[in-house]
Amino acid sequence: MPALELNDAERETLQNWARRPKSAQALAARARMILLCAEGNTNTQVAGKLDVRNQTVGKWRQRFIDRRLMDCWMNRVPAHRARSAMPR
């Protein structure tokens, strides 16, 4: 399991996303996962605290390590939904 360390700006952004009432639920959940991972919790511990699967925590931990706070991490829209939303 790769170590996850946050700088101050990343931690503040993730805390805002996790607490903000208007954040999308999925974004808030990812932010909480990353914050718990950064506290030194294992995937299993985070999964237990947030009632999600270990694989889900592992996936988002690795994506955050790879991409940090880039837009592709925040705004993932499946291709089939993006196409269906386009005007015909």
C-alpha positions in Angstrom: 0.0 0.0 0.0 1.6 3.3 -1.1 2.1 6.0 1.4 0.0 9.1 1.0 1.1 12.5 2.2 -0.8 15.7 1.7 0.6 19.3 1.5 -1.4 22.0 3.3 -3.2 23.2 0.2 -4.4 19.6 -0.7 -5.5 19.0 2.9 -7.5 22.2 3.0 -9.1 21.5 -0.4 -10.1 18.0 0.6 -11.4 19.1 4.0 -13.6 21.7 2.2 -14.9 19.1 -0.2 -15.7 16.7 2.6 -17.6 19.3 4.7 -19.2 21.5 2.0 -23.0 20.7 1.9 -23.1 21.4 -1.9 -20.3 19.0 -2.8 -21.4 16.0 -4.9 -21.7 13.0 -2.6 -19.1 11.0 -4.6 -16.6 13.8 -4.4 -17.1 14.3 -0.7 -16.7 10.5 -0.1 -13.5 10.5 -2.1 -12.2 13.4 -0.2 -13.0 11.7 3.1 -11.2 8.5 1.9 -8.1 10.4 1.0 -8.0 12.3 4.3 -8.3 9.1 6.2 -5.6 7.5 4.1 -3.3 10.5 4.8 -3.8 9.9 8.5 -2.0 6.6 8.1 -5.1 4.3 8.0 -5.0 1.2 5.9 -7.4 0.6 3.1 -9.2 -1.9 5.3 -9.5 0.6 8.2 -10.8 3.4 5.9 -13.3 1.0 4.2 -14.6 0.0 7.6 -15.0 3.6 8.8 -16.8 4.7 5.6 -18.7 1.5 4.9 -17.1 1.0 1.4 -15.1 -1.8 -0.2 -11.4 -2.1 0.3 -11.0 -2.1 -3.5 -12.7 1.3 -3.7 -10.4 2.8 -1.2 -7.4 1.3 -2.9 -8.6 2.6 -6.3 -9.0 6.2 -5.0 -5.8 6.1 -3.0 -3.8 5.2 -6.1 -5.6 7.7 -8.3 -4.9 10.4 -5.9 -1.2 9.4 -5.7 -1.0 9.4 -9.5 -3.1 12.5 -10.3 -3.2 14.5 -7.0 -6.0 17.2 -7.3 -6.2 17.3 -11.1 -9.5 17.9 -12.7 -9.6 14.3 -14.1 -9.7 13.1 -10.5 -12.5 15.5 -9.5 -14.9 15.4 -12.5 -14.9 11.9 -14.0 -18.0 11.4 -16.3 -18.4 8.1 -17.9 -18.2 8.3 -21.7 -21.7 6.9 -22.2 -23.2 9.6 -20.0 -21.2 12.4 -21.6 -22.4 11.3 -25.1 -26.0 10.9 -24.0 -26.0 14.5 -22.7 -24.9 15.9 -26.0 -27.7 17.6 -28.0 -28.9 15.6 -31.1 
